Structure formats: C-alpha cells, structure tokens
C-alpha cells in the first residue's frame, strides 16, 4: 500500500507548526506555576488587554477632555464589573446551571474552569459607564465611545488567549488553515472528539474581525464629532460578526421562546441586540449633536459644578479627613471646664478658711 509523503512544515517551532496541511498548536494553557498558584496565558492576556487598551485610548480621551485620573477611576469599575457580568452571563446559559452552579455556588466564580461571555460584560459595563459619567460630570456617550475603543483593543488579546487555550472550537474541517490542538492540557483535548482533529479556527476568525472593527473605530475616532457614533459602529459590528461567526462554532443549538431556527445562544443574543440598536440609533442621531470645534467634547452641554458646589465638595472632604479632630475637641473643652471648676472651688475653700 502506497503512502503519501509528508511535506516539510512551513514553520516548525514545536509549540506552533504550520502545514501543509494544517496549523498545529501544542501550547500548555498554563504559562508557569508559582507553588500551588498557576499563571494562565489567558490571565496574562487579560492583563495585557488592560494595559494596551489604556494606551490606545489615551490620545482619544485627552482630545475629548477626559483626564487620566478619570480614566483610571472609571477603568477599574468597568473591568471588575465587566468580568462579573461576563462570567454570570456565561453561567446562566449553561444547561447544568441549576444542578452544577446553583447547587455548588463556588463554581460560579471559578473562572479558571473556563467560561466567559463577552455580551454579559457589554450589558453590565455600558450602564456602569453611564453611572460613572454622571459622577464625573461628563457626557456619557463620549465616555462610552472611549469604552468601545478600549473593548475593541482588549478583545484582540482575549482572542489570542482563546487560540492558546483551545476553548473556542469550530466544526471539523479540512480547510488548509484548520487548527489542530495537540497539547493534552488544551481545552480542546478535554474532549477526544476535538483533540488532534482539524477544526475551523473560530477564535482566529474572531481575532481578524476584532482587528477590522478596531481599525474602523480608530479611523472614525479622529473624523467623527457626534458622540455615540463609535458606540453604534462597535455594537453593530460586534453583533453582526458574532451572528455569522457562530455558524462555524460548534456550540449547542438552542431554542428561543419556542423558536427553533437552528441558532446558538450568542446568535439569539445578537438578534436581540440588533433590534435594540434600532431605537438607540434613532435616539443618538436625533439628540446627540456634533461637538463644535474648540469645545471640550466630554463636558460640552453638561452642567458643571459651580464654585460654591466645588467648595462644598472640598469642605466635605476636609471634614471627613478631620472628623476625628473635631470629635475630640468637645471632650478637650469639657475637660478644661472641669479643671476650671475645680480651681474655682479650691479658691473658694481657701478664701473661706482664711481668718
């Protein structure tokens, strides 16, 4: 029986080999261990996403009048609540939500077991940005525009983490760019049906669409003066690409309110988001006006604190820091009163005893 000779790999780095015929990934999702603690590639990608995302939006936020102090205050709220939202939205979609997660709540926070849904982060972070915009007295649409630039940048690193993990799996494929996961610790190899089997590189497709969306946003960021446009472009772009990309992802098909259209959960969510975007688009285009040249976009049309209000805020801050000193003062005065009274009584006694 004749055999077909195996051609040399175009790239052979051990952990990454590029065919013909396929792309072979042999990477341990765990970068290294520090005692019992394991540092995952995915966690490193999250850290890089935050650091690089902040650098990418620095110029935009500066131009729009959002200070770096504001950016840092808002970022940590958004990152923490976004992670919680992404995790919870993943959990509630699982078929074993009741038996596994509700019955054993410790698994809800066990992100190392895998599972994040970016739609959940979007649903939580946008209201968070609106809230923080009110606190900071800035235009919420300007802040959300900065937020989607940050998100589009961060998603790129998230997809790199997905490619390393093997946790986004496409359908089996014989395309020359199909991906084969080989490391036994890879998420793909937790299932024998997807280990050492060529599959559609779904995470790679998502990475490419993220790069395109980010390029479009950066192009528009310097040319569009109407707050909210970047938000609309990002949300439409993400919903549309997710709807089509999930046709190659091997996720479970689910029904939605009795509708059986052969769609996955993320595709149903994308359809709902697209429907919600229609009235939102009308409202943004109707009420959000372009910012005139020379005006500060973040504060244009937003009432700012008067000098009296600023002084009140400073006074409250000063009062809170000096509260203990003010609390101790009455006690000191009372003690002084006791000492004075004692001296007066002594003086009277002495006077009465004199001949």
SULKA-V32471 format. One line per field, one symbol per residue. phi: phi as a letter, one per 40 degrees, with the letter a starting at -180 (. if undefined). burial: + if it has 16 or more other ideal C-beta (glycine too) atoms within 10 Angstrom, else -. A space follows every 50 residues. Layout:
phi=???
burial=???
This chain:
phi=.cbcccccccbbbgcabbdcbbbbbbbcdccabbgccbccdccccccccc ccdccccdccccccgcccccdcccdcdccccccccccccccccccbdccb cccbdccccccccghabcdcccccccccccccccccfbccccccdccccc cccccdcccccccccgcbbccdabccbcbbcbccccccccbdcbcfbcbc cdccccccccccccccccccdcbbbcdhccdcccccccccccdccccbcc cccbcbfgcbbgbcdcccccccccccccccccccccbccdcccgccccbc gbdbcccccccccccccccccbdccccccdcccccccccccccccccccc ccccc
burial=----------------+-+--++++-+-+----------++++-++-+++ --++-++--++--+++---++--++--++-+++-+++++++-+------- +------+--+---++++++++++++-++--++--+-+++++++++++++ ++++++++++++++++++++--+----++++++--++++----++-++++ +++++++-++--++--++--+--+-++++++++++-+++-+++-++--++ +--+--------+++++++++-+---+---+--+---+--+-----++++ -------------------------------------------------- -----
